Amino acid sequence: MNFLEISRRTSDIVGFQGTVSSVSATGYQATLNQAVSDAYEDIQRYRSDWDFRKRHKSINVSSSANSYTLADLWGLDTPDLATWEYINYDYRRMGRLTYDSYIITDYSAYTAQKPTLFSIEPYTNSLLIAPVDQVYTLDAHYILKLDELSGNTAIPILPERHHMLIVYGAVMKLSTFVGNATLYDTYSLMYTQELGQLMREENPAKKVRKRPVA
């Protein structure tokens, strides 16, 4: 479903009068459309590592620089990166240093080589990399910025089979607006069930290794 279709579905459930013809409407329909947008963003914020928010991009580094801004790496495209996950070179995960460790490391006597170590400047998201000896192409994996719905035909990046989760979340928000507690109770249960299904499909499993303490 696109933004307009989700708003119409939500309107039908809540019981608003009239037809929703645009997501740029005014009055109560503006409240409706805002509830849909907010519900969509709430879902994205619920987990920082949803699979549907993950992307990867080929980036180039060379011996001419050890620091690269997002503009350097993305070119003319608007960077859509929220946070870095990891970087692969030659199908292997590169080591990641904390920013504090990177900036106190003296690389003046370091022998440039294949890509091995990198760090991220926290306040700009710039890539910092230990000196390399030539041009290399890396596979950078990252998390997208929050996707915002804009325009009637905007389609959420959330898998389509879970678009009703946005509807349920929006109905919960609007239940207070229309003063219907029963509506909230009913759709909060449906929201919880659908969110659980989404987590099973789109949130990676975590493994914890227990180590004995001597």
C-alpha positions as CSV (number, residue, x, y, z in Angstrom):
1,M,0.0,0.0,0.0
2,N,1.1,3.6,-0.6
3,F,0.7,6.5,1.8
4,L,-2.8,7.5,0.6
5,E,-4.1,3.9,0.7
6,I,-2.8,3.4,4.2
7,S,-4.5,6.7,5.3
8,R,-7.8,5.6,3.6
9,R,-7.7,2.2,5.4
10,T,-7.0,3.9,8.7
11,S,-9.9,6.4,8.1
12,D,-12.3,3.5,7.4
13,I,-11.4,1.7,10.6
14,V,-11.6,4.8,12.8
15,G,-14.9,5.8,11.2
16,F,-14.1,9.3,9.8
17,Q,-16.6,10.7,7.4
18,G,-15.7,11.7,3.8
19,T,-13.2,10.4,1.4
20,V,-9.4,10.8,1.9
21,S,-8.2,12.2,-1.5
22,S,-4.8,13.5,-0.5
23,V,-2.2,13.2,2.2
24,S,-1.8,17.0,2.0
25,A,-5.4,17.6,3.3
26,T,-6.3,19.9,6.2
27,G,-8.5,19.6,9.2
28,Y,-9.1,16.2,10.7
29,Q,-7.6,14.5,7.7
30,A,-4.3,16.3,8.4
31,T,-4.4,14.7,11.9
32,L,-5.1,11.3,10.2
33,N,-2.2,11.6,7.8
34,Q,0.1,12.7,10.6
35,A,-0.9,9.7,12.7
36,V,0.0,7.4,9.8
37,S,3.4,9.1,9.4
38,D,4.2,9.0,13.1
39,A,3.2,5.3,13.3
40,Y,5.5,4.4,10.4
41,E,8.4,6.2,12.1
42,D,7.7,4.6,15.4
43,I,8.0,1.2,13.8
44,Q,11.4,2.1,12.3
45,R,12.7,3.4,15.7
46,Y,11.6,0.3,17.5
47,R,14.7,-1.5,16.5
48,S,17.9,0.0,15.2
49,D,18.9,-3.0,13.1
50,W,15.7,-3.9,11.2
51,D,16.7,-5.9,8.1
52,F,14.5,-3.6,5.9
53,R,16.6,-0.6,7.0
54,K,19.9,-2.1,6.0
55,R,21.7,-1.2,2.8
56,H,25.3,-1.6,1.4
57,K,27.3,0.4,-1.0
58,S,30.6,0.0,-2.8
59,I,33.1,2.8,-1.8
60,N,36.6,3.5,-2.9
61,V,39.6,4.4,-0.8
62,S,43.2,5.2,-1.9
63,S,46.6,6.1,-0.7
64,S,45.9,9.8,-1.1
65,A,43.7,10.1,2.0
66,N,42.9,8.5,5.3
67,S,39.7,10.4,6.0
68,Y,36.5,10.4,3.8
69,T,33.3,12.4,4.3
70,L,30.0,11.0,3.2
71,A,30.0,13.4,0.3
72,D,33.4,12.0,-0.8
73,L,32.0,8.4,-0.6
74,W,28.5,9.0,-2.0
75,G,29.4,11.5,-4.7
76,L,26.5,13.7,-5.8
77,D,23.9,11.5,-4.2
78,T,22.4,12.6,-1.0
79,P,23.9,10.4,1.7
80,D,21.1,8.2,3.2
81,L,23.3,6.8,6.0
82,A,22.2,7.0,9.6
83,T,24.8,4.7,11.2
84,W,27.6,2.5,9.9
85,E,27.4,-1.3,10.6
86,Y,30.5,-2.8,9.2
87,I,32.8,-2.8,6.1
88,N,34.0,-5.8,4.1
89,Y,37.1,-6.1,1.9
90,D,37.7,-9.2,-0.2
91,Y,34.7,-10.8,1.5
92,R,36.2,-10.4,4.9
93,R,35.1,-8.1,7.8
94,M,37.5,-5.3,8.4
95,G,38.5,-4.5,12.0
96,R,36.8,-1.5,13.6
97,L,38.6,0.7,16.0
98,T,36.8,3.0,18.4
99,Y,37.2,6.7,17.5
100,D,39.2,7.4,20.6
101,S,41.6,4.5,19.8
102,Y,42.0,5.7,16.2
103,I,42.9,9.3,17.0
104,I,45.6,8.4,19.5
105,T,47.3,6.0,17.1
106,D,50.4,7.2,15.3
107,Y,50.3,6.1,11.7
108,S,53.4,8.0,10.6
109,A,55.5,4.8,10.9
110,Y,52.7,2.5,9.7
111,T,53.4,0.6,6.5
112,A,50.5,1.2,4.0
113,Q,48.9,-2.1,3.0
114,K,45.5,-3.6,2.1
115,P,42.5,-2.3,4.0
116,T,42.5,-3.8,7.5
117,L,41.3,-1.2,10.1
118,F,38.8,1.6,10.1
119,S,36.9,3.9,12.4
120,I,34.1,6.4,12.2
121,E,34.1,10.0,13.3
122,P,31.0,10.2,15.5
123,Y,29.9,13.8,14.9
124,T,30.2,13.7,11.0
125,N,30.0,9.9,10.2
126,S,33.2,10.4,8.2
127,L,35.2,7.2,7.5
128,L,38.7,7.0,8.9
129,I,40.9,4.3,7.6
130,A,44.4,3.1,8.3
131,P,46.7,4.0,5.4
132,V,46.3,1.8,2.3
133,D,48.9,1.4,-0.6
134,Q,46.6,1.8,-3.6
135,V,43.0,2.2,-4.7
136,Y,40.6,-0.4,-3.1
137,T,36.9,-0.9,-3.4
138,L,35.2,-1.7,-0.1
139,D,31.7,-3.0,0.6
140,A,30.2,-0.7,3.2
141,H,27.1,-1.9,5.2
142,Y,25.0,0.7,6.9
143,I,21.6,1.6,8.4
144,L,19.3,3.9,6.5
145,K,18.0,7.2,7.9
146,L,14.4,7.2,8.9
147,D,12.2,6.9,5.9
148,E,9.6,9.6,5.7
149,L,6.3,9.3,3.8
150,S,5.7,12.2,1.5
151,G,3.1,12.4,-1.3
152,N,0.2,10.2,-2.1
153,T,2.2,7.5,-3.9
154,A,5.0,7.1,-1.3
155,I,5.5,3.5,-0.4
156,P,7.0,2.5,3.0
157,I,10.2,0.5,2.9
158,L,8.6,-1.8,5.5
159,P,7.8,-5.1,3.7
160,E,4.4,-4.9,2.1
161,R,3.0,-7.9,3.9
162,H,3.4,-5.8,7.2
163,H,1.9,-2.5,6.0
164,M,-1.2,-3.2,8.2
165,L,1.1,-2.7,11.2
166,I,1.2,1.0,10.2
167,V,-2.6,1.1,10.0
168,Y,-2.9,-0.5,13.5
169,G,-0.4,2.0,15.0
170,A,-2.2,4.9,13.4
171,V,-5.6,3.7,14.7
172,M,-4.1,3.5,18.2
173,K,-3.0,7.1,18.0
174,L,-6.3,8.3,16.6
175,S,-8.4,6.4,19.2
176,T,-7.6,9.2,21.8
177,F,-8.5,11.8,19.2
178,V,-11.9,10.3,18.6
179,G,-12.4,9.2,22.3
180,N,-12.8,5.5,21.7
181,A,-11.0,3.4,24.2
182,T,-12.4,0.2,22.8
183,L,-10.7,1.0,19.5
184,Y,-7.4,1.3,21.3
185,D,-7.7,-1.9,23.2
186,T,-8.7,-3.9,20.0
187,Y,-5.9,-2.5,17.8
188,S,-3.2,-2.5,20.4
189,L,-3.5,-6.3,20.6
190,M,-3.4,-6.6,16.8
191,Y,-0.4,-4.2,16.7
192,T,1.5,-6.3,19.3
193,Q,0.8,-9.5,17.4
194,E,1.9,-8.0,14.0
195,L,4.9,-6.4,15.5
196,G,6.0,-9.7,16.9
197,Q,5.7,-11.3,13.5
198,L,7.7,-8.5,12.0
199,M,10.5,-9.0,14.6
200,R,10.7,-12.7,13.8
201,E,11.1,-12.0,10.1
202,E,13.1,-8.8,10.0
203,N,15.1,-8.6,13.2
204,P,18.3,-10.7,13.3
205,A,18.7,-13.2,16.0
206,K,21.2,-12.5,18.7
207,K,23.6,-15.1,20.1
208,V,25.1,-14.8,23.5
209,R,28.2,-16.7,24.4
210,K,28.6,-17.3,28.2
211,R,32.1,-17.4,29.6
212,P,32.9,-18.6,33.1
213,V,34.4,-16.1,35.5
214,A,37.5,-17.4,37.2
